[in-house]
Amino acid sequence: MDYNRTFDDALDALRQEGRYREFADIRRKRGQFPAANFFSGDAVGDIKVWCSNDYLSMGQNPKVIAAMHEAIDCAGAGSGGTRNISGTTHYHVELENELADLHGKEAALLFTSGYVSNDASLSTLVRLLPECVIFSDEMNHASMIAGIRHGGGPKRIWKHNDLEHLEKLLKEYDLDTPKVIAFESVYSMDGDISPIEEICDLAKKYNALTFLDEVHAVGLYGARGGGISEREGIADKVDIIEGTLAKGYGLMGGYIATNANIVDAIRSYASGFIFTTSLSPAIVAGALTSVRHLKTSQAERILHQERARTLKARLTEAGLPVLENPSHIVPVMVSDPVLCKQLTDALMDRFSIYVQPINYPTVPRGTERIRLTPGPAHSDADMDELLNALNMLWGEMDLKRAA
């Protein structure tokens, strides 16, 4: 067996498809986002970032940064262990209480990432509920799919946001059969929003639990940042809400918020929680400050939505193929993996604009795109630079414009 040849062949296959991914070596400039340094060999350049998931720039917020410094001075660098063995700091307890309050739930549980919170929670639910059937939206995130697979139980995939198809599948099972309906609020690549209330009504009708991923909505929607379910006034209808601290809140980590007994069960059985060193106190303190700030401040959300609307309107006016949606996500369709990579390389090399190509398996083949994430810190001048670059490259590369 020629191991190196096997790995080389696998990587070559990605390159030939235009799907080989390269990391951009950057360092954000504190207080100057979206400005960042780009490192290429010995050279260092200045760029503008247009693809960060720090949607509200809370990772740059002075109060958040100050809280992290204070936590380091008070508690040191790391947490010192897993949550079960010395790694439950007072910061963790405070943040879990704050997140439970955010969603109007009895309890919350922190994980090291949103991926882990989905994987660990869904797989544990399947294992704890005898003969549980998972009903998964076909566009669910890879972390939800992984958790469902790791649970090892039966699953049914329902057509994206298709209530009729979901109900048809639910009808096939007895009311007493344990069921979990897993879906997202804002789907991060197309930017569409699920009919949460109608799904919850079906869950009640067919005696199922609901597991809602609000990763791309927490902090961004709702009077206090509780997500789409809070905005629609229906968080109480959702059994388990999963979220992240890495996007709207600008830090890292994931969580679930739900009933106290569900939290206790997942805390006690999920290996992805039990055997992982807990988040450092500095990160948790920063997240705690971010969550508290966005519970009362509307300024970031208002400006974020305005920036997203403005960019979509300007892209549309320029004839660029923006995928319409009701959220803050701004996908611009290229529909070819090689051209998508060429486009983003040219944006960086010629215009110092950093946008990451989005290719399969993140999106289906033939729907390759750039995914722009305008935020409160992006100025009109930044948009001018981006639009001018995109218009020029679209013409040079003879890319398809909107009909």
Order of alpha helices (4+ residues) and beta strands (2+ residues): alpha-beta-beta-beta-alpha-alpha-beta-alpha-beta-alpha-beta-alpha-beta-alpha-beta-alpha-beta-beta-alpha-alpha-alpha-alpha-beta-alpha-beta-beta-beta-alpha
